[in-house]
Amino acid sequence: MSVFRALYNKAKRVVAVIRFGVLTLRYAGLRFALRQLGHQLYSHTVFLYSTGEMTAPVRPPRFPSYTVRATEEDVKEVFNQMHSESNTGKYQLLVRKWHHERGLGIPYVQKTIDTNEMCCIRWLATAENIEKTGLADRFPKLEEDEFILENVYTLERFRSKGVQTSSNMYKITQGMGLSRIKGQVAEDNIIELRALKGWDTKVSERVLERHLFFRVTRKSLERYDPPIPITIPGENE
């Protein structure tokens, strides 16, 4: 029975990969799909694992918006805007759609105060939620009062306006009894690093993620005890 289950899970993964490839081809075109195929066949990225208390941002929000738990209609509306994003944006939204369909996290959307437009979406994932999806090996280990804001995506026309750092997620998480945020971000992802730095999170580990023929492995490169402050490449501290 265990052998059958293993074969069944492997078959599901193959079908999911094929479906994802077809969607990438459909939305982003052949050239981009081939580039992403190459990424899955072989690539490596260094991620920073971060940790910190989820408290109110030190500076007042720059962007007039509010954050609420998303309905399925909200999520669909964000995904329906895929056609207006760049090829990279389309691909990133497809990744988020794939994770959402697997049930990874609770979706929250950020909307503008003046026009009530969707400008950002994120998924809040706890240890229990990640375990149920079978993706525990893809994320930092979480305690009961810890969470991850995964798959954050700001629509491209709203970028560079301080959207992410204007979120009131700290109030929402405190109301849920969650007090510590953990995260993983590519060490060259400037936008995400700024958002994490705005919440005063610190780096606890550097991790190498390697893709090889659709398999993903992770290797710890450095651990920091105590955690160190986040630095932004190319910016003076």
N, C-alpha and C positions, 0 to 999 in steps of 0.2 A: 504493500500500500504506500509505503514511504517513497519507493522508487517511482510509482505512478504519480504521486504528488510532485516529486521533483521534476519529472518529465513534463507534467502539466504546467507547472510554474515556468519552466524554461520555454515551453511553447507559447505561453501567454506573453512572455518577454519578447520573443521573436516577432510575434504579431504586433505588439505595441511599437517596437522599433520600426517595422515596416510601415505601419500606419503613420507614425510620426514623420518618417521620411517622405511619404506621399504628401502629407500636409505641408511640409517645408517646401517641397517642389511646387505645390499648387500656389502657395502664398508668396514665396520669396524668389521663385525662379530656379532654373537649372544650375546656373553658375554658383549661386549662394548655397543651394542644396549640396552640390558636390564639395564645396569648401567645408561645410559642416560634416559631411561624411568623412572627409579626411581628418577632421578634428576628432571624430569618434574612433577612427582607426588608430590614430596616434596623436597625442598631444599631452602637454603637462602644464599645470598652473599652480602657483604658490598662493595658498590662502592664509589669511590671518584669522585665527580664532580669537574673539574678543569677549569680554565679560564686564559687567558693571551694574550699578544700581539704576533702576528705572525711575529717574526723578525729573522734575520739570526742567526744561532747558534754561540755561543761565540767561540767555538773551531773549527778549520778547520775539514772538514769531514775525517773520518778514512777510509771509504770504497769508492773506485773509481767507481762511478755509476752516472746515470742521471735518472730523473723522467719525464715521459710524460703522456699525457692523453691516456688511453688505448682504443684500438679498440676492437670490439667484438672478433676478432681473438686472441688478446692478452689475454683477459679474459678466453677464451676457453682453451688456452694453459696452463694457470695457473691451471685451474680446471682439465685438462688432466694429470697433474703431481700428482694428488691425490694418485695414486697407490704407489708412492715412499715415501709418508709421513707415519708417525706412525698412529695408530688408532685415537689418539687424534687429530692429524693434519687433518686426513680425515674428522672427525666430524666437526672441525672448518671450513674447506673449504666448507662442505655441508651447514653450517649455512650461510656462505657468498654467496653461490650460491642461496640459498633461498631468501636472502635479495636482491641480484642483480636482480633476476627475478621479484621481486616486485617493482623494480625501485628505490631503496633506494640509492641515491647519484650518483656521477659521478666517474667512476673508473679511477685510475691512477696506472701505473706500474713503478717500478724501475728496471733498467737494468744495468748489469755490463758494464763498458766501454771497457774492453779488449775483452770479448767474446759475448757481447750483450745478455746475458742470463737473463731471468726473475728471479728476486730475491725477490721481494716484491710487494704486491698489497694493495691498500687502496681505500676507497670510500669517496669523499668529499660531504657532505650533508649540505644544507642550510635550513633555516626555511621553505621556500616555498616547497622545495622538500620533507621534512619530513611530512609536513601537507598533501601533496597529497597521500602519502603512507598509511595514517591513523595510523601512529606510533608515533604521537606527544607525547603521554603519556609515551613513552619509553625513551625519551631523555631530557636533560636539555633544557629549553626554550631559543630560539635563537632570536637575533635582526637581522636587515637587513645586517649588516656588520660582522656578526658572522657566524661561520661554525663549523662543527664537522668532524674530520677524523675518519670515522667509519670502523669497520671490517678490520683493518690493519692486514695483514698476511705476515710474512717472511717465505719463504720456509726453511725447517729445516736445509738443508745443508749450508745455508748462515747465520745461527744464530751465535750470539756472535762475530760478526765481525763489529759491528757498522753500520749496514745497515740502520736502521730506522733514526738514528740521522744524516745520510749522505744525506738525501733527500733534494732536493731543492724546497720543496712545498711552502716555504715562498715566493719565487719569483713568483710562479704560482698564489697563492692566492692574493698577492698584485696586480697583473695584472688584477684580477677579481674584485677589489674594496673591498676585504674582508680583514679585519685587525685584527680581534680577533678570537682566537681558543678556543673552549670549548671541553671538553672531559669527558668521564666516563671510569673508569678503576677499576677493582677489586683491593682492597687495598693490596692484596698479589701478584699482577702481577708485578714482579720485572722488566721484560723487558720493559713493557709499561710505568712503572713509570720512568724508566731511560730516555726513549725517551721524555716524557713530561717534565721532569726536565731539559733536554738539551735545551728545548725551553723556559725555565724560566717561565713555567706556575705555577699557585698556586691553592691550594685546596679551593673551596668555600663551599662545602657541603659533608657530609657523608650520604649515602642513603642505606637503607636496601631493597634489592630486594628478594621477596619470591615467589617461584613457588609452587602452590598447585593445583593438578589435572588439569594441563595444563593452569591454570590462573596465570597471573603475576600481583603482586601488589608491590608498592613502598612506603616506609615511610622514611621521613627525620629524621635522627638521630641527626645531628649537622649542624649548619650553621656558617660560619666564615666570619665576616665583620670587618675588611678587610680580604681577603683571606690569608691563611698561606702557607709558602713554602712546597713543596713536600719533604717528607722524605722517604728514602729507608729502609725497614725493614732489620736489621742485618748489616747495613753499618754505619760507623761513619760519622757524618756530619762535 
